[in-house]
Amino acid sequence: MDRTQKSEAVAELNRTFNEVGVVVVTRNLGMTVAQSTGLRNKMRDAGASYKVSKNRLARIAAEGTPYAVIADLLTGPTALATSTDPVAAARVINDFAKTNDKIEIVGGAMGGQLLDAEGIKALASLPSLDELRAKIVGLIVAPATKLATITQAPAAQIARVLSAYAEKDAA
């Protein structure tokens, strides 16, 4: 890798660090190409990304961003999982690590908050941003639906009584 490629890699990582909501640092312990490709596909489907990066370049790129706190985690064969949704990357990595012993969660950061491996696992158990939005919409819509049902009930009861009288008179 020559100097221009390194500077481009640093600029790209720096741009990523300024845009994402979470960074998860993993240690790769001999993953095969197929396993790595499978993980990347799962990450892409979840709206996240997974990238192996040189530790020194990642440290340089993290300087001046909220993710400068992960510098101490970048030792050995590491990779970075990132996503704008604070839960997506953590959830995919956590699920993948449960079924594959060749990847280890080292830690990460959410904004400027440094997280250890247990913090990443706890983050993975939270509902995603879309799930939270759906719950909020459901909570907002539910009272309106109940109110409409309650206001329609007396009119429906009156209609049933009148219908019963009409059937009684017709018979």
Long-range contacts (C-beta under 8 A, 24 or more apart in sequence): 1-54, 6-57, 9-53, 9-54, 9-57, 9-61, 10-57, 10-60, 10-61, 11-61, 12-61, 13-53, 13-57, 13-58, 13-61, 13-62, 13-80, 14-61, 14-62, 14-64, 14-65, 16-49, 16-61, 16-82, 17-61, 17-62, 17-65, 17-66, 17-67, 17-82, 18-65, 19-84, 20-82, 20-83, 20-84, 21-83, 21-84, 21-85, 21-86, 21-110, 21-111, 22-82, 22-83, 22-85, 22-86, 22-87, 22-88, 22-89, 22-90, 22-108, 22-109, 22-110, 22-123, 23-67, 23-70, 23-80, 23-81, 23-82, 23-89, 23-108, 23-109, 24-80, 24-81, 24-82, 24-89, 24-90, 24-93, 24-105, 24-107, 24-108, 24-120, 25-70, 25-73, 25-74, 25-78, 25-79, 25-80, 25-81, 25-105, 25-106, 25-107, 25-108, 26-78, 26-79, 26-80, 26-81, 26-93, 26-97, 26-103, 26-104, 26-105, 26-106, 27-76, 27-77, 27-78, 27-103, 27-104, 27-106, 28-52, 28-77, 28-78, 28-79, 28-102, 28-103, 29-77, 29-101, 29-102, 29-103, 29-104, 30-102, 31-100, 31-102, 31-103, 32-102, 35-100, 35-102, 39-92, 39-93, 39-96, 39-103, 42-92, 42-95, 42-96, 43-81, 43-83, 43-89, 43-92, 46-83, 46-85, 46-88, 46-89, 46-91, 46-92, 47-83, 47-84, 47-85, 47-88, 48-81, 48-82, 48-83, 48-85, 48-88, 48-89, 48-92, 49-81, 49-82, 49-83, 49-89, 50-79, 50-80, 50-81, 50-89, 50-93, 51-79, 51-80, 51-81, 51-82, 52-78, 52-79, 52-80, 53-78, 53-79, 53-80, 66-109, 66-111, 66-112, 67-109, 67-112, 69-109, 69-112, 69-113, 69-114, 70-107, 70-108, 70-109, 70-114, 73-106, 73-107, 73-108, 78-106, 81-108, 85-128, 85-129, 85-130, 86-110, 86-123, 86-126, 86-129, 87-123, 87-124, 87-126, 87-127, 87-128, 87-129, 88-128, 90-120, 90-121, 90-123, 90-124, 91-124, 91-128, 93-120, 93-124, 94-120, 94-121, 94-124, 95-124
